């Protein structure tokens, strides 16, 4: 566990194959991710159909990105 607390450069020197594998895995995940914009809306006392649909669309977008990144 001590080695995980050291800076990345120390891990890279001691475990170059592991370090390279982690960098490659991170790159594959981030390459698949798409930017997701914030849901900017104010919900009224009684949400309208369009407000609820916007929430549903945002959840679908998040789930799609998680699937594309291999997390679901």
C-alpha distances in whole Angstrom, upper triangle without the diagonal:
4,5,5,7,10,13,14,16,13,12,15,16,14,14,17,18,15,15,19,19,17,19,22,21,21,24,26,25,26,29,30,30,33,34,35,37,37,40,42,45,46,47,50,51,52,50,52,51,50,48,46,46,44,42,42,42,39,37,38,37,33,33,35,32,29,31,32,28,27,26,29
4,5,5,7,11,12,14,11,10,14,15,13,13,17,18,16,16,19,20,18,20,23,22,22,25,27,26,27,30,32,31,34,35,36,38,38,41,43,46,47,48,52,53,54,52,54,53,52,49,48,49,46,44,44,44,41,39,40,39,35,36,37,34,32,34,34,30,30,28,32
4,5,5,8,9,11,8,7,10,11,9,10,13,15,12,12,16,16,15,17,20,20,19,22,24,24,25,28,29,29,33,33,34,37,37,40,42,45,47,48,52,53,54,52,53,53,51,49,48,48,46,43,43,43,40,38,39,38,34,35,36,33,30,32,32,28,28,27,30
4,5,8,8,11,9,7,11,13,11,11,14,15,12,11,15,15,13,15,18,17,17,20,22,21,22,25,26,26,29,30,31,33,33,36,39,42,43,44,48,49,50,48,50,49,48,45,44,44,42,39,40,39,36,35,36,34,31,31,32,29,27,29,29,25,25,24,27
4,7,9,11,10,9,13,14,13,14,16,18,15,14,18,18,16,17,21,20,19,22,24,23,23,27,28,28,30,30,31,33,33,36,39,41,43,44,48,49,50,48,50,50,48,45,44,45,42,40,40,40,37,35,37,35,32,33,34,31,29,31,31,27,27,26,29
4,7,8,6,7,10,11,11,12,14,17,14,13,16,18,15,16,20,20,19,21,24,24,24,27,29,28,31,31,33,34,35,38,40,43,45,46,50,51,52,50,52,52,50,47,47,47,44,42,43,42,38,37,39,37,34,34,35,32,30,32,32,28,29,28,31
4,5,5,7,9,10,11,12,13,16,14,12,15,17,14,14,18,19,17,19,22,22,22,24,27,26,29,29,30,32,33,36,38,41,43,45,49,50,51,49,51,50,48,46,45,45,43,40,41,40,37,36,38,35,32,33,34,30,29,31,31,27,28,27,31
4,5,5,6,9,10,10,10,13,11,8,11,13,11,11,14,15,14,16,19,19,19,21,24,23,26,27,29,31,32,35,37,40,43,44,48,50,51,48,50,49,47,45,44,44,41,39,40,39,35,35,36,33,30,31,32,28,27,29,28,24,25,25,28
4,5,5,6,9,10,10,13,12,9,11,14,13,12,16,17,16,18,21,21,21,23,26,26,29,29,31,33,35,38,40,43,46,48,51,53,54,51,53,52,50,48,47,47,44,42,43,42,38,38,39,36,33,34,35,31,30,32,30,27,28,28,32
4,5,5,6,8,10,13,12,10,13,15,14,14,18,19,18,20,23,24,24,26,28,29,31,32,34,36,37,41,43,46,48,50,53,55,56,53,55,54,52,50,49,49,46,44,45,44,41,40,41,38,35,36,37,33,32,33,32,29,29,29,33
4,5,5,6,7,10,9,7,10,12,11,12,15,16,16,18,20,21,21,24,26,26,29,30,32,35,36,39,41,45,47,48,52,54,54,52,53,52,50,48,47,47,44,42,43,42,39,38,38,36,33,34,34,31,29,31,30,26,26,26,30
4,6,5,5,8,8,5,8,11,10,10,13,15,15,16,19,20,20,22,25,25,29,29,32,34,36,39,42,45,47,49,53,54,55,52,54,53,51,49,48,47,45,43,43,42,39,38,38,36,33,34,34,30,29,30,29,25,26,26,30
4,6,6,10,10,9,11,14,14,14,17,18,19,20,22,24,24,26,28,29,32,33,36,38,40,43,45,49,51,52,56,58,59,56,57,56,54,52,52,51,48,47,47,45,42,42,42,40,37,37,37,34,33,34,33,29,29,30,33
4,6,9,9,9,12,14,14,15,17,19,19,21,23,24,25,27,29,30,33,34,37,39,41,44,46,49,52,53,57,58,59,56,58,57,55,53,52,51,49,47,47,46,43,42,42,40,37,38,38,34,33,34,33,29,29,29,33
4,6,5,6,9,10,11,12,14,15,17,18,20,21,23,24,26,27,31,32,34,37,39,42,44,48,50,51,55,57,57,54,55,54,53,51,50,49,47,45,44,43,40,39,39,37,35,35,35,32,30,31,30,26,26,26,30
4,6,5,6,8,10,11,12,14,15,16,18,20,21,22,25,26,29,31,33,36,38,41,44,47,50,51,55,57,57,54,55,54,52,50,49,48,46,44,44,43,40,39,39,37,34,34,34,31,29,30,28,25,25,26,30
4,5,5,6,9,10,11,12,14,15,17,18,20,21,23,25,28,30,33,36,38,41,43,47,49,50,54,56,56,53,54,53,51,49,48,47,45,43,42,41,39,37,37,35,33,32,32,29,27,28,26,23,23,24,27
4,5,5,6,9,10,10,12,14,15,17,18,20,22,23,26,28,30,34,35,38,41,44,46,47,51,53,53,50,51,50,48,46,45,44,42,40,40,39,36,35,35,33,30,30,30,27,25,26,25,21,21,21,25
4,5,5,6,9,10,11,12,14,16,17,18,20,21,25,26,29,31,33,36,39,42,45,46,50,52,52,49,50,49,47,45,44,43,41,39,39,38,35,34,34,32,29,29,29,26,24,25,24,21,21,21,25
4,5,5,6,9,10,11,12,14,15,16,19,20,24,25,28,31,33,36,39,42,45,46,50,52,52,49,50,49,47,45,44,43,41,39,39,37,35,34,33,31,29,29,28,25,24,25,23,20,20,21,25
4,5,5,6,9,10,11,12,14,15,17,19,22,24,27,30,32,35,38,41,44,45,49,51,51,47,48,47,45,43,42,41,39,37,37,35,33,31,31,29,27,26,26,23,21,22,20,17,17,18,22
4,5,5,6,8,10,11,12,14,16,17,20,22,24,27,29,32,35,38,41,42,46,47,48,44,45,44,42,41,39,38,36,34,34,33,30,29,29,27,24,24,24,21,19,20,19,16,16,16,20
4,6,5,6,9,10,11,12,14,16,19,20,23,26,28,31,34,37,40,41,45,47,47,44,45,44,42,40,39,38,36,34,34,32,30,29,29,26,24,24,24,20,19,21,19,15,17,18,21
4,5,5,6,9,10,10,13,15,18,20,23,26,28,31,34,37,40,42,45,48,48,44,45,43,41,40,39,37,35,34,33,31,29,28,28,25,23,23,22,19,18,19,17,14,15,16,20
4,5,5,6,9,10,11,13,17,19,21,24,27,29,32,35,38,39,43,45,45,42,42,41,39,37,36,35,33,31,31,29,27,26,25,23,21,20,20,17,15,16,14,11,11,13,16
4,5,5,6,8,10,11,14,16,18,22,24,26,29,33,35,37,40,43,43,39,40,39,37,35,34,33,31,29,29,27,25,24,24,21,19,19,19,15,14,16,14,11,12,13,16
4,5,5,6,9,10,13,15,18,21,24,27,29,33,36,37,41,43,43,40,40,39,37,35,35,33,31,30,29,27,25,24,24,21,19,20,19,15,15,16,14,11,13,14,18
4,6,5,6,9,12,15,18,21,24,26,30,33,36,37,41,43,43,39,39,38,36,34,33,32,30,29,28,26,24,23,22,20,18,18,16,13,13,13,11,8,10,12,15
4,5,5,7,10,13,15,19,21,23,26,30,32,34,37,39,39,36,36,35,33,31,30,29,27,25,25,23,21,20,19,17,15,15,14,11,10,11,9,6,8,9,13
4,5,5,8,10,13,16,19,21,24,28,31,32,36,38,38,35,35,34,32,30,30,28,26,24,24,22,20,20,19,16,14,16,14,11,11,13,10,8,11,12,15
4,6,8,11,14,17,20,23,26,29,32,34,37,40,40,36,36,35,32,31,31,29,26,26,25,23,21,21,20,17,16,17,15,11,12,13,10,8,11,14,16
4,7,10,12,16,19,21,24,27,31,32,35,38,37,34,34,32,29,29,28,26,24,23,22,20,18,18,16,14,13,13,11,8,9,10,6,5,9,11,13
4,7,9,13,15,18,21,24,27,28,32,35,34,31,31,29,27,26,25,23,21,20,20,17,15,15,14,11,10,11,10,6,8,10,7,6,10,11,13
4,6,10,13,15,18,21,25,26,30,32,32,28,28,27,24,23,23,21,18,18,18,15,13,14,13,10,9,11,10,6,9,11,9,9,13,13,15
4,6,10,13,15,18,22,24,27,30,30,27,27,26,23,21,22,20,17,17,17,15,12,14,14,10,10,13,12,9,11,14,12,12,16,16,17
4,7,9,12,15,18,20,24,27,26,23,23,22,19,18,18,17,14,13,14,12,9,11,11,8,7,11,11,8,11,14,13,13,16,16,17
4,6,9,12,16,18,21,24,24,21,21,21,18,16,17,16,12,12,14,12,9,12,13,10,10,14,14,12,15,17,17,17,20,19,20
4,6,9,12,14,18,21,22,18,19,19,16,14,15,15,11,11,13,12,9,11,13,11,11,14,15,14,16,19,19,19,22,20,21
4,6,9,11,15,18,18,15,15,15,13,10,11,12,8,8,11,10,7,10,12,11,11,15,16,15,17,20,20,21,23,22,22
4,7,10,13,16,17,14,15,16,13,10,13,13,10,10,13,13,11,14,16,15,15,18,19,19,21,24,24,24,27,25,26
4,6,9,13,14,11,12,13,11,8,10,12,9,9,13,13,12,14,17,16,17,20,21,21,23,25,26,27,29,27,27
4,6,10,11,9,11,13,12,8,11,13,11,11,15,16,14,17,19,19,20,22,24,24,26,28,29,30,32,30,30
4,7,8,6,8,11,10,7,9,12,11,10,14,15,15,16,19,20,20,22,24,25,26,28,30,30,32,30,29
4,5,5,8,11,11,9,11,14,13,13,16,18,18,19,22,23,23,25,27,28,29,32,33,34,36,33,32
4,6,9,13,14,11,12,16,16,15,18,20,20,21,24,25,26,27,30,31,31,33,35,36,37,35,34
4,6,10,12,10,10,14,15,14,16,19,19,20,22,24,25,26,28,30,31,32,34,35,37,34,33
4,7,8,6,7,10,11,11,13,15,16,17,19,20,21,23,25,26,27,29,31,32,33,31,30
4,5,5,6,9,10,11,13,14,16,17,19,20,22,23,24,26,28,29,30,32,34,32,30
4,5,5,6,9,10,10,12,14,15,16,18,20,21,22,24,26,27,28,30,31,30,28
4,5,5,6,9,10,10,12,14,15,16,18,20,21,22,24,25,27,28,30,29,27
4,5,5,7,9,10,11,13,14,15,17,19,20,21,23,25,26,27,29,27,26
4,5,5,6,9,10,11,12,14,16,17,18,20,21,23,24,26,27,25,24
4,5,5,6,9,10,10,12,14,15,16,18,20,21,22,24,26,24,23
4,5,5,6,9,10,10,12,14,15,17,18,20,21,23,24,23,22
4,5,5,6,9,10,11,12,14,15,17,18,20,21,23,21,20
4,5,5,6,9,10,11,12,14,15,16,18,20,21,20,18
4,5,5,6,9,10,10,12,14,15,16,18,20,19,18
4,5,5,6,9,10,11,12,14,15,17,18,17,16
4,5,5,6,9,10,11,12,14,15,17,15,14
4,5,5,6,9,10,10,12,14,15,14,13
4,5,5,6,9,10,11,12,14,14,13
4,5,5,6,9,10,11,12,11,11
4,5,5,6,9,10,11,9,8
4,5,5,6,9,10,10,9
4,5,5,6,9,9,9
4,5,5,6,5,6
4,5,5,6,5
4,5,8,8
4,6,8
4,6
4
